[in-house]
Structures are given as C-alpha cells and as structure tokens.
Amino acid sequence: AQSVTQLGSHVSVSEGALVLLRCNYSSSVPPYLFWYVQYPNQGLQLLLKYTSAATLVKGINGFEAEFKKSETSFHLTKPSAHMRDAAEYFCAVTQSTGANSKLTFGKGITLSVRP
Amino acid sequence: DVKVTQSSRYLVKRTGEKVFLECVQDMDHENMFWYRQDPGLGLRLIYFSYDVKMKEKGDIPEGYSVSREKKERFSLILESASTNQTSMYLCASSSLIGQETVVWPRGGYTFGSGTRLTVV
C-alpha cells in the first residue's frame, strides 16, 4: 500500500522568506513522488517529480524537493517566497510503473504569502 | 498545447438525477483517472482506466460508474445523484511511466481544470 502524509493544512510565510512544505510517504517498494500546485479555481499543475534519478529535483517557479529514503520524506522548498506562490500544494506517490499505475495524494497544504 | 478538457466547469443537478461528467485528452495517454476533491480530504481516486473498455475501482467508487469507449474519452457517471456527491471533480491522464521521455516537464499526470458539481 502507498500513502502520503502532509502535516498541517496551512502554512503562512512572509514574502522573501523560505518556503518549506513537508511530505512523508509510505511505500512498500521504491516510490515515484510528485508535487502538484493548484491555484485558485484551476486544476492541478505538476511542479516536479522524483523518478529514481537524482535525489534533488528542481521544478518550475524556483521550487525544488529532496528525496530522502532514510527519512521517507520528499519536502518541497523555495528559497524566497513570492506573492504568486500562494496556492494549495499536494504531494503524491505512486509505486507502480505499469499500465495501471495510480497516484495517491496527500490532503494538501495551503500556502499563504504575507506582503 | 496538450490538454485534458472537462466539458463543464460548473454543474447544478437535482437529487436523483443521472449525471454525466465528460473528460477528453489529446495526448494519446493510456491511463485516465477521476478524482474528487473536498476541503480537508485532498484528492481521492474514484475510478481509473488503463485501456479502452478497461476500468478499475479506486478508493471511493460507491455511487459512481465510468465508461471508456474510446482512448481519448473517459466519462464519470452518477447514476442517482445525492447531496453528498457535491464536490469538485478532477479528471487526469498519464502515459506509462516507463515509456516517458525524461524531458521535463513532459510526463506525469495532466489534470483538467475540474468540474464543480452541486447537487441540490
């Protein structure tokens, strides 16, 4: 079975501050991990993904995430928050690479950015 | 630009009605998915399909059915809508991960913009 835990439902940071959104996973086999962002009234957009290549993954809009097997974590970071980063962020995991692969999502974290 | 298109952005239906939510993708993806999104619960998988005429139950299939007669189209059906099915519904598609190119950001799951369904 696969699962994802995103602790807390809301994170608030000041513009220019570090963004850290936590994600821990559970998987019986090496996982594929993803971060998605959802801006208000829009669908989900892929930020970045880990697919067993480099453990530090760089995504769009200055975000990156590091896969740490020993901690079963895939935390999302950005050095300097911008107002446009305010959105909901979802971590997701899949175990399989076959035809019936499916994503399991965390409950999401809402990021607010203060001026 | 490749995309997943959901036919309706907003829908209001009455309790007991049969409701069809349509999703079309133009990426020749094998896999298609229906999720519902509710505050505090994240995205939960309803059904998915990895080939034409194939379907698999997700985590919350009760009260729903699906149809995939063509590769590009995946329909979600609420046989008799109920108020607890009021939600945001998201369709997604994906290619086989093992066959993806490593050209980022291609690959992974592509989502539609969602259909916000209200059952009254």
Boltz contact constraints between the chains, C-beta under 6 A:
constraints:
  - contact:
      token1: [A, 43]
      token2: [B, 111]
      max_distance: 6.0
  - contact:
      token1: [A, 43]
      token2: [B, 112]
      max_distance: 6.0
  - contact:
      token1: [A, 43]
      token2: [B, 113]
      max_distance: 6.0
  - contact:
      token1: [A, 43]
      token2: [B, 114]
      max_distance: 6.0
  - contact:
      token1: [A, 44]
      token2: [B, 111]
      max_distance: 6.0
  - contact:
      token1: [A, 46]
      token2: [B, 105]
      max_distance: 6.0
  - contact:
      token1: [A, 46]
      token2: [B, 108]
      max_distance: 6.0
  - contact:
      token1: [A, 49]
      token2: [B, 108]
      max_distance: 6.0
  - contact:
      token1: [A, 97]
      token2: [B, 97]
      max_distance: 6.0
  - contact:
      token1: [A, 97]
      token2: [B, 98]
      max_distance: 6.0
  - contact:
      token1: [A, 99]
      token2: [B, 50]
      max_distance: 6.0
  - contact:
      token1: [A, 100]
      token2: [B, 50]
      max_distance: 6.0
  - contact:
      token1: [A, 101]
      token2: [B, 97]
      max_distance: 6.0
  - contact:
      token1: [A, 102]
      token2: [B, 48]
      max_distance: 6.0
  - contact:
      token1: [A, 105]
      token2: [B, 42]
      max_distance: 6.0
  - contact:
      token1: [A, 105]
      token2: [B, 43]
      max_distance: 6.0
  - contact:
      token1: [A, 106]
      token2: [B, 42]
      max_distance: 6.0
  - contact:
      token1: [A, 107]
      token2: [B, 42]
      max_distance: 6.0
  - contact:
      token1: [A, 108]
      token2: [B, 42]
      max_distance: 6.0
